[in-house]
Amino acid sequence: MGNAMFGRKTLSRGVFFGLGYLAGTRAGRERYEQIEASFQAVIEKLRTRYAEDATSTPSSPSGRDGYSDIRLGD
């Protein structure tokens, strides 16, 4: 009787742990995707702003813009 009770408790704890793990990883993945999407939106806004600034203002005195060697998201 003692081993059967121990087995049920262990099994039920394992099942609950597994369900909690799955729920947690799914929530974490969804949150990561939200953060990534907002980051990509910010990067796109910066690229758009930079492109507008690059066409409306002259380049730096050295003849080279200071951001040409920076790569984000690619």
C-alpha positions, 0 to 999 in steps of 0.5 A: 500500500505504501509503494502504491501511494508513493507512486501516485504522488510521484506520478501526479507531481510529475504530471503537474510539473510537466504541465507547468513547464509546458505552460511556462515555456509557451508563455516565455516564448510568446513574451520573447516574440513580443519583445523581438517584434517591438525591437524590430519596430524600433530598428525599422523606425531608426532606419527610416529616420536615418534614411530621411536624415541622410538625404536631407543633410550633407554628410560629415566633414570627413566625407564618410557618414559615421553610421555606415559600418553599423549593422542591426538585425541582419 
